[in-house]
Amino acid sequence: MFNTQDIAGIVLAGGRSRRMGQNKALLNFNGKALVQHMMDILSEAGLLNVFVSGSLDGFPCIPDSQPWSGPAQAMEDVWKKTPQYRAYLFVPVDMPFLEPSLLLLLLESQYSTYFENSIFPVYLVAPFVDFHADSVRALMDGQKAKSLPVPEIYAPCFQNLNTPDEWKKALNSI
């Protein structure tokens, strides 16, 4: 089992939300801000140290060194600014159907890990290779991350909500 003291859960919420037309992190999902919902999922997976990558008033944030530089840069910023953790579990703010039990499959790995056919969620374990990756996939390759198959029961968890239509359909499904 993993030691939650030295793992940080990170909600990536530093994007512009252009396709959504408003800040996705602040959308109401089941009575709370989507960013809080995602933080709760990380906490329910057993993580004690949960932060937001980006800048959102009222939330524990790790600001991006270069705003809107993409998730790979944000992930590198996180491990450089918080070197006290040996691992990080990154989730995007726009995947509200992730299940804590799915995240546990990543947390149980002793290696950097992600699920096949999806770039998120991502679990990165030290030591970290210091290089500037231009994409999350390149970052994972540089960290020698291993892929895990997605158990069929978890396939619906990987739905991203990037547009108002996707958001509306998701809200109608719950």
N, C-alpha and C positions, 0 to 999 in steps of 0.2 A: 504494500500500500504506500501511497505517496505521503510526504510530509507537507501539509498545507501551509506551514509557516514560511517556507522558502519558495513558494509559487505565487505569482501574481496573476490575477484574472484581469484582462484588459478588454474594454469595449472600445472598438475603433469607431470614433464619432467625429472625426475631423474633416469630413468631406463637405462639399458645397451643396449637395442634395439638389443639383440642377434639374434632374429628370422629375423629382418629386415637386419642385417648385416652392418648397419650404423645408425648414430644417427637420429631417426625419427623426432625429434624436428626441425632439420635443413633441412628436405626435402622440396623441392619447391612445394607449393600448390597454384595454381592460382597466381603465380608471387611473392610469399613471403614465408618466412620460415613457416612451419606448426605451430610452437609455436606462431608466430605472428598472424596467422590466428585464432588460438584458443583464444588468448588474445583479439582479435577483437570481437569474438563472445561474450565473457564475457562483454566487453564494450558496445556492441550493446544491451545487456540485461539490461543495465542501471547501471552497476557497475563502480564506479569511481576509485576504488583501485584494480588493477589487477597485480598479481605477478606470477612468475614462481617458482615452488618448485623444487629445484635442483640447478645446477650451469651451466649457459650458458652465455658466454661473450656477452655483449651488451644488456642484458635484465634485468629488475628489478627482482632479485632472492632472495629467502629465501633458503639458502643452507641447505641441509640435514645434521643432526648431525652425522648420520652414512650412508654414501653413499651406495646405492644399497641395502638398508634394506627393500625395498618394499613400496608400497603406504600407507599402514596403518601407518607405522612409520613416513613417510614424512608428513602425515596429522597431526599427533600428534605434530611433530616438528613445523609445521606452527602455530598452535594455541598457543603453548607455547612461541614461539619467537615473536608473534605479538598479545599480549593479548588485545590490544586496540580495536579489532573488536569483535562484539557480535555474528557474524555469518560468515561462509565461504561457498562459492560455489566452489566445486572441480570438475574439468573436466580433463580427461586424454588428453595428447597431441595427441593421435592417434584416435580421433573421430571427424574428420573434418566436418561431416554432421550434427552435432548438430545445432539446430535452437535457436536463442535468445528467440523466443516465447515459446519454450519448457522449457527453463531455467526459464522463468517467472513463470511457474506453480509451480516450487520449491520455488522460492523467495517469493511467496505470502503466503507461509506456515509460521505459527508461531512456527513450530516444526522442528526438524531434519527430513529430508525427502529424499527419493530416489524413483526411479521408479521400479515397479515390474519387476522381471526377468532381472535386470541389476544392477551392482554395481556402475556404473557411469552414469550420474553425481550424486553427493551427495551434499546435503545442510545440514550443521551442525550448530546448534544454541546453544549458551551457555545456561546453564552452562555445561561444558565439564567434563565428568567423566575421571579422570586421572588413566589410567591403560595401560599396554602394550598389545595391540591387535596384533595377528599374521596374521590377514587378515582384509580386508576392511569390510567384512560381520560381523566379530566379533566386529569390531570397531563400526559399525552402531548399532548392537544389544546392545552394552554397552552404547551407547548414546541414546538408546530407540528411534531410528529413525523409522518413519512410512513410509509405502510404498504407492505409488499412482499408480493407473492404468495408462497405457500409452495410450493416445488417438491414435486411429488407424492411423490417418494422420501422426503421428510422428514416426511410426515404423522404417522407413529407417534411422532415425537419429542415431540409436544405433550401426551402423557398425563400428567395430574396424579394424584398418589397422595395422597388425603386421608382415606381410611377404612381400617380393617383389612382389609376385603374387597378393596378396590382394591390394597392392598399385597400381600396373599396372591396374587392373580391375577398381579400383576407379577412376583413372585419365581418363580412357577411357569412364567412365559413365558421366563425366561432360562436 
